[in-house]
Amino acid sequence: MLSSPFAYLDAPDGELYRRVLAAFTYAKERFVVHLRPEDIAEFLAAEGRVPLETVESKLKQLDEWGNLRSDPDTGRVVTVEDFYRARKLYQLTAEGEAAARAVQLYEREIGRRGELQTVALEDIRVRIRNLRELGGETNPDPAKIHNLLLELFGRLDSLASNAQAFMNSLQRTVDLHDVDESAFLAYKDRLIDYLQRFVSQLANKSHDIAGTLKTFDEEIAHRLLTIAAEREAYDAAFDESADAVAERLAEWEHRWSGLATWFGPATDRHNQANLLRQRARKAIPDLLETVGILQERKTGHSDRTADFLQLARWFATAPDDATAHRLWQVAFGLSTARHMTGEVVDAEPRTPWGEAETVDIAPQLRATGTYTKRGRPRKIEDRTAARAKLAEKAAKEAAELQSAQRRLATGEPVKLSDLGQLDRLEFRLLLDLLGNALAARRPGRDGRIHTTTSDGMLGIVLEPVPGGAIAEITTTDGVMYAPEHLITVIDRTGRHHD
């Protein structure tokens, strides 16, 4: 039977199969190899009781998939039911153990947050210095060299993998993916301090490590790596290749070249320590920018991302399709396509496509997307009169606006109460000017406001009048009351002074 140790991952009771295999791996860590179904049921009872019959059926299925191996249980018989029941002992097969460990490794790596290991930097620095001292000896101890190299590359591997996992999780935080915003704001200061501490340690330690590595010439490095390879090959199996030393030496040289790349010259674009330091430093302003975005969201400022997220929540919580369609219509204002030309058939609005009258489409239009109807082209409509009417209307409105600007843009300070009666256009212009001035108001000693309109054509100076009087501004539509101010409107184009 073909072994398929990963089949339980797609099985309907996949979670239960995983718990059963977890019981075997847990037992093996305690040097227990064989388990009975009762042992598995007892282990599973910690997270909820599972009937013994269910456990036995799962064990039998795992046996068929090749995860377990079963042997007759010739041991204890306590009850008559035990005597008549098929009793078996189960143990993990090599394939089953490898599959269980692979799944555990996958879940651990996926869920790992990672960390920036400043301690690992110090360990690497110390071990490289120790190796350098051994390299200068005439007869160095092979065990010391081998152990130092193992520890050195183990710490480097841990530093690299943890840093990569941490920076990936940090990037998800910066991009606000799967992030609890309130939790992020709570620990942002500690996170930035953590990054700054690592960046400073990385700069100092990597400079020291790079300096020590420079003292290793090719001869010393090759000698140390050869000693380690020979020590490893000493215990090689009798049927291994005769070139076991050469194979292991190639592996050690490959790791040594990776170490040199990590802490090589700072100008080298492959210098991993330098790249990690740059990335960590860049993460600090990115984090501060993210904090600014979150603060802006909290103050209620308009944010396109927040708006679309809120719209997505509304779509997700819409009670039915009709409500979702109405929401789409209101949000985007898009309706049915009205740009298609050809033989148009009038149909009632909201008529389904399946119920509408059939429209014949020319094969050329279907194939190429363009279609020119044969015969004389349609006569072009003369829009000269309409354009002239629009131009006359635009000129009239411009003249009225210039008149209103001349009325107010005198360049001299005038009280609001002294403006006199304003027509509708002049009053609208005054409201716009006051709106611009109040929007630009900043706390000041004298309360004077200097600003310009958004098009830059008019300058505005607004100054409160001591005494707190109320000004009356008379218009054709009524009277507006406002705190008395001196207003100066300056025409920056100069055309009204000609």
Number of C-alpha atoms within 10 A of each C-alpha: 6 7 13 15 22 19 14 19 13 9 11 9 11 13 12 17 19 15 15 20 23 19 18 25 20 12 18 16 9 9 9 12 14 17 18 16 21 13 16 23 21 15 20 19 12 9 9 10 11 16 12 15 11 13 20 18 12 18 26 18 15 25 20 17 20 21 28 23 20 20 11 10 13 9 9 9 13 8 9 8 9 11 11 9 10 9 18 19 18 23 24 23 16 14 17 25 20 15 18 21 15 13 15 14 12 12 11 11 14 10 11 13 16 20 18 24 18 16 13 18 21 17 14 23 20 15 20 19 16 14 22 18 11 18 19 11 9 7 8 15 11 18 13 14 21 21 12 19 22 14 15 21 18 14 20 21 15 16 20 21 15 19 19 17 19 17 19 14 20 19 15 13 18 20 13 14 12 9 13 10 14 9 9 18 13 10 10 15 13 10 15 18 12 13 18 16 13 20 20 13 18 21 13 12 18 21 18 15 22 20 14 15 19 11 12 16 9 8 9 16 17 17 12 20 22 21 19 24 23 18 17 16 19 10 8 14 9 7 6 9 11 11 10 17 20 15 13 19 21 15 13 21 16 11 16 17 11 16 19 17 17 23 22 24 17 16 8 13 11 15 18 19 21 22 15 18 19 12 13 21 17 11 18 18 13 16 21 15 13 19 17 12 13 16 13 13 14 9 8 9 11 10 12 9 10 13 11 11 12 12 15 12 11 14 17 11 11 14 10 10 10 10 14 16 13 11 16 15 12 10 10 8 9 9 8 7 6 7 6 7 8 14 10 10 10 8 11 8 7 8 10 9 8 7 8 13 11 9 10 9 11 15 11 11 12 10 9 8 9 12 15 10 9 6 6 6 8 6 6 6 6 8 8 9 9 10 11 11 11 12 12 12 12 12 12 12 13 12 12 14 15 16 15 20 20 18 14 23 22 15 17 12 17 16 17 19 19 12 15 12 16 21 13 13 17 21 20 13 16 19 12 13 23 16 13 18 22 13 11 12 15 12 8 8 6 8 13 17 20 16 18 19 14 9 6 11 12 19 19 22 21 23 18 17 14 8 8 10 13 15 18 18 18 18 16 11 10 9 13 12 12 13 14 19 22 17 26 20 23 21 21 14 10 10 9 14 9 4
